[in-house]
Amino acid sequence: MPNSINTNYGASVALQNLAKTNSQLQTTQSRVSTGLKVATAKDNGAIFAVATTQRASMGAMDAVKNSLQRGQSLVDVALAAGDTVTSALEEMKQLAVNIQSSAAGSDSEASYLKDFNAMGKEVASALSGASFDGVNLWTTAGVTNVTTNTTGGTYGIGFAADTSSDATLTAINSGTVVRAGATTTAVDAAIKTVTTSLATLGTQSKSVGRQLTYVGKLQDATEAAIGNLVDADLAKESAKLTALQTKQQLGVQALSIANSSSSILLGLFR
């Protein structure tokens, strides 16, 4: 190749190589600073699209988890009220035995009836006060649906009918029960109603809990999958960064040498 002051091919090659090294170095520095090998669509359009879709799914799963947690809270509040009612009914059964064994019209009968009716009011108060976020499973007719997945699936919690209107409960929690209504038969019927409802709530609580666990695991798996797609291997990028920095310095020196080659031609004319 002839020596020319108009064309410096060596400098052009050195400049191209330096530009390529600088581009690679910029990419590596971006990966090190963000921890991502695919941070934008420019890095890899296909993977970026997949990762973005999965991130949107994770956001939807957060909403599902919130719905399930709300449902679990509704059931837990209802269960707490049911436990209180069960304890009250057990005491009411004892009082019913005392009432029926007392002489009609006696002071002891009146005293037992007063306690019985007071406990009945506590039962009514516990059932009506078991509300969370404006919903009371004991007084709401029909089930309350919670979202279970991102495609709109639901799960119903509560009871198909209004439990508080059950005749067996209404008969003893009015607070005005007379001797004829204060019987162990009436209390046993109320206990059966409450315990059956508690069994239903217990099953629903376990089901909601299992679904919450599943959604949590699904989120973790999705997050790991996204990481596999877009996360950078920082150990690898760190080693690459050092190599590129060295290569950049050598490229600058090579360009400097190539640029100085034209000045050598001056020596031919001395």
C-alpha positions as CSV (number, residue, x, y, z in Angstrom):
1,M,0.0,0.0,0.0
2,P,1.5,3.4,-1.0
3,N,2.2,5.9,1.7
4,S,-0.2,8.9,1.4
5,I,-1.0,12.0,3.4
6,N,-4.5,12.0,1.9
7,T,-5.6,8.6,3.0
8,N,-4.6,7.0,6.3
9,Y,-6.1,3.5,6.2
10,G,-4.5,2.4,9.4
11,A,-6.1,5.3,11.3
12,S,-9.5,4.5,9.8
13,V,-9.3,0.8,10.9
14,A,-8.1,1.8,14.4
15,L,-11.0,4.3,14.6
16,Q,-13.5,1.7,13.6
17,N,-12.2,-0.8,16.1
18,L,-12.2,1.9,18.9
19,A,-15.8,2.8,18.1
20,K,-16.8,-0.8,18.3
21,T,-15.0,-1.2,21.6
22,N,-16.7,1.9,23.0
23,S,-20.1,0.6,22.0
24,Q,-19.5,-2.7,23.7
25,L,-18.1,-1.0,26.8
26,Q,-21.2,1.2,26.9
27,T,-23.5,-1.9,26.8
28,T,-21.5,-3.6,29.5
29,Q,-21.5,-0.6,31.7
30,S,-25.3,-0.3,31.3
31,R,-25.7,-4.0,32.3
32,V,-23.5,-3.5,35.4
33,S,-25.3,-0.4,36.5
34,T,-28.9,-1.7,36.0
35,G,-28.2,-5.4,36.6
36,L,-30.2,-6.2,33.4
37,K,-29.0,-7.5,30.1
38,V,-32.4,-6.6,28.6
39,A,-33.4,-3.2,30.0
40,T,-35.2,-1.8,26.9
41,A,-36.7,-3.1,23.7
42,K,-33.5,-2.0,21.9
43,D,-31.5,-4.7,23.8
44,N,-33.7,-7.6,22.6
45,G,-37.2,-6.8,21.4
46,A,-38.6,-10.3,21.7
47,I,-37.4,-11.0,25.3
48,F,-38.4,-7.5,26.3
49,A,-42.0,-8.1,25.1
50,V,-42.2,-11.4,27.0
51,A,-40.8,-9.9,30.2
52,T,-43.1,-6.9,30.0
53,T,-46.1,-9.3,29.6
54,Q,-45.1,-11.3,32.6
55,R,-44.5,-8.2,34.7
56,A,-48.1,-7.2,33.9
57,S,-49.2,-10.7,35.0
58,M,-47.4,-10.3,38.3
59,G,-49.2,-7.0,38.8
60,A,-52.5,-8.7,38.2
61,M,-51.5,-11.5,40.7
62,D,-51.0,-8.8,43.3
63,A,-54.6,-7.8,42.8
64,V,-55.6,-11.5,43.1
65,K,-53.6,-11.8,46.3
66,N,-55.3,-8.7,47.7
67,S,-58.7,-10.1,47.0
68,L,-57.9,-13.5,48.6
69,Q,-56.4,-11.8,51.7
70,R,-59.6,-9.7,52.0
71,G,-61.6,-12.9,51.8
72,Q,-59.5,-14.6,54.4
73,S,-60.0,-11.6,56.7
74,L,-63.8,-11.8,56.2
75,V,-63.7,-15.5,57.1
76,D,-61.4,-15.0,60.1
77,V,-63.7,-12.3,61.5
78,A,-66.7,-14.5,61.1
79,L,-65.0,-17.4,62.7
80,A,-64.0,-15.2,65.7
81,A,-67.7,-14.2,66.1
82,G,-68.7,-17.8,65.8
83,D,-66.4,-18.9,68.6
84,T,-67.8,-16.2,70.8
85,V,-71.4,-17.3,70.0
86,T,-70.5,-21.0,70.6
87,S,-69.2,-20.2,74.1
88,A,-72.3,-18.1,74.9
89,L,-74.6,-20.9,73.7
90,E,-72.8,-23.4,75.9
91,E,-73.6,-21.2,78.9
92,M,-77.1,-20.7,77.8
93,K,-77.7,-24.4,77.7
94,Q,-76.7,-24.6,81.4
95,L,-79.0,-21.7,82.1
96,A,-81.8,-23.5,80.2
97,V,-81.4,-26.5,82.5
98,N,-81.6,-24.3,85.6
99,I,-84.6,-22.4,84.3
100,Q,-86.6,-25.6,83.6
101,S,-85.7,-27.0,87.0
102,S,-86.7,-23.9,88.8
103,A,-90.2,-23.3,90.2
104,A,-92.4,-21.3,87.8
105,G,-92.6,-17.7,88.8
106,S,-89.8,-18.0,91.4
107,D,-87.0,-15.5,91.9
108,S,-84.5,-18.0,90.8
109,E,-86.3,-18.6,87.6
110,A,-86.5,-14.8,86.9
111,S,-82.7,-14.5,87.7
112,Y,-81.8,-17.4,85.3
113,L,-84.1,-16.0,82.6
114,K,-82.5,-12.6,82.9
115,D,-79.0,-14.1,82.4
116,F,-80.4,-16.3,79.6
117,N,-81.7,-13.2,77.7
118,A,-78.6,-11.2,78.4
119,M,-76.5,-14.0,76.8
120,G,-79.0,-14.1,73.9
121,K,-78.3,-10.4,73.3
122,E,-74.6,-11.1,73.3
123,V,-75.2,-13.7,70.7
124,A,-77.1,-11.2,68.5
125,S,-74.5,-8.6,69.1
126,A,-71.6,-10.9,68.2
127,L,-73.3,-12.0,65.0
128,S,-74.3,-8.5,63.9
129,G,-70.9,-7.0,64.7
130,A,-68.8,-9.5,62.8
131,S,-68.1,-7.0,59.9
132,F,-65.0,-6.4,57.9
133,D,-64.7,-3.9,55.1
134,G,-68.5,-3.5,55.1
135,V,-69.3,-7.2,54.8
136,N,-70.7,-9.5,57.5
137,L,-70.8,-13.2,56.4
138,W,-73.2,-14.0,59.3
139,T,-75.9,-11.5,58.1
140,T,-75.2,-11.4,54.4
141,A,-77.7,-13.5,52.3
142,G,-75.7,-15.4,49.7
143,V,-72.0,-15.9,49.2
144,T,-69.3,-13.2,48.7
145,N,-67.0,-13.9,45.8
146,V,-63.3,-13.3,45.9
147,T,-61.0,-13.4,42.8
148,T,-58.8,-16.4,42.6
149,N,-56.8,-16.0,39.4
150,T,-55.9,-13.4,36.7
151,T,-58.5,-14.8,34.3
152,G,-61.4,-13.8,36.5
153,G,-62.0,-17.0,38.4
154,T,-63.9,-16.6,41.7
155,Y,-64.5,-18.5,45.0
156,G,-67.6,-17.9,47.1
157,I,-67.3,-17.5,50.9
158,G,-70.1,-17.2,53.4
159,F,-73.5,-19.0,53.3
160,A,-76.0,-19.5,50.6
161,A,-78.7,-18.2,53.0
162,D,-78.9,-15.5,55.6
163,T,-77.8,-17.4,58.8
164,S,-78.9,-14.7,61.2
165,S,-82.5,-15.1,60.1
166,D,-82.4,-18.8,61.0
167,A,-85.4,-19.5,63.3
168,T,-83.4,-21.4,65.8
169,L,-81.1,-18.5,66.4
170,T,-83.8,-15.9,66.3
171,A,-85.7,-17.8,68.9
172,I,-83.0,-17.4,71.6
173,N,-81.2,-14.1,70.8
174,S,-84.1,-11.7,70.9
175,G,-83.5,-10.9,74.6
176,T,-87.1,-11.5,75.5
177,V,-87.3,-15.2,75.8
178,V,-89.8,-16.6,78.4
179,R,-89.6,-19.9,80.3
180,A,-91.3,-21.9,77.5
181,G,-88.6,-20.8,75.0
182,A,-85.6,-21.3,77.2
183,T,-85.1,-25.0,76.7
184,T,-82.1,-27.2,76.0
185,T,-83.8,-28.3,72.8
186,A,-83.9,-24.7,71.5
187,V,-80.3,-24.1,72.5
188,D,-79.1,-27.3,71.0
189,A,-80.8,-26.4,67.7
190,A,-79.0,-23.0,67.8
191,I,-75.7,-24.7,68.5
192,K,-76.2,-27.0,65.6
193,T,-76.9,-24.1,63.3
194,V,-73.8,-22.2,64.4
195,T,-71.4,-25.2,64.4
196,T,-72.5,-26.2,61.0
197,S,-71.9,-22.7,59.8
198,L,-68.5,-22.7,61.5
199,A,-67.6,-25.9,59.7
200,T,-68.4,-24.2,56.4
201,L,-66.3,-21.2,57.3
202,G,-63.4,-23.4,58.4
203,T,-63.4,-25.2,55.1
204,Q,-63.5,-21.9,53.2
205,S,-60.7,-20.5,55.3
206,K,-58.5,-23.5,54.4
207,S,-59.4,-23.2,50.7
208,V,-58.6,-19.5,50.6
209,G,-55.4,-20.1,52.5
210,R,-54.3,-22.7,49.9
211,Q,-55.1,-20.4,47.1
212,L,-53.1,-17.6,48.7
213,T,-50.1,-20.0,49.0
214,Y,-50.5,-21.0,45.4
215,V,-50.6,-17.4,44.1
216,G,-47.5,-16.6,46.2
217,K,-45.6,-19.5,44.7
218,L,-46.8,-18.6,41.2
219,Q,-45.5,-15.0,41.7
220,D,-42.1,-16.3,42.9
221,A,-41.8,-18.6,40.0
222,T,-42.8,-15.9,37.5
223,E,-40.3,-13.5,39.0
224,A,-37.5,-16.0,38.8
225,A,-38.5,-16.7,35.1
226,I,-38.4,-13.0,34.3
227,G,-35.0,-12.8,36.0
228,N,-33.7,-15.7,33.8
229,L,-34.7,-13.8,30.7
230,V,-33.5,-10.2,31.5
231,D,-31.0,-10.3,34.4
232,A,-27.3,-9.8,33.6
233,D,-24.6,-12.2,34.9
234,L,-22.7,-9.6,36.9
235,A,-19.7,-11.8,37.5
236,K,-19.4,-12.3,33.7
237,E,-20.1,-8.6,33.0
238,S,-17.5,-7.5,35.5
239,A,-14.8,-9.5,33.8
240,K,-15.9,-8.3,30.4
241,L,-15.8,-4.7,31.7
242,T,-12.2,-5.0,32.7
243,A,-11.2,-6.5,29.3
244,L,-13.0,-3.9,27.4
245,Q,-11.5,-1.0,29.4
246,T,-8.0,-2.5,28.6
247,K,-9.0,-2.9,24.9
248,Q,-10.2,0.7,24.8
249,Q,-6.9,2.0,26.1
250,L,-5.0,-0.1,23.5
251,G,-7.4,1.2,20.8
252,V,-6.6,4.8,21.7
253,Q,-2.9,4.0,21.5
254,A,-3.3,2.2,18.2
255,L,-5.2,5.2,16.8
256,S,-2.5,7.6,18.1
257,I,0.2,5.5,16.4
258,A,-1.8,5.4,13.1
259,N,-2.3,9.1,13.2
260,S,1.4,9.8,13.6
261,S,2.3,7.7,10.6
262,S,1.7,10.6,8.2
263,S,4.3,12.7,10.0
264,I,6.9,10.1,9.2
265,L,6.6,11.1,5.6
266,L,8.1,14.5,6.4
267,G,11.4,12.7,7.2
268,L,11.6,11.7,3.5
269,F,11.9,15.4,2.4
270,R,14.6,16.5,4.8
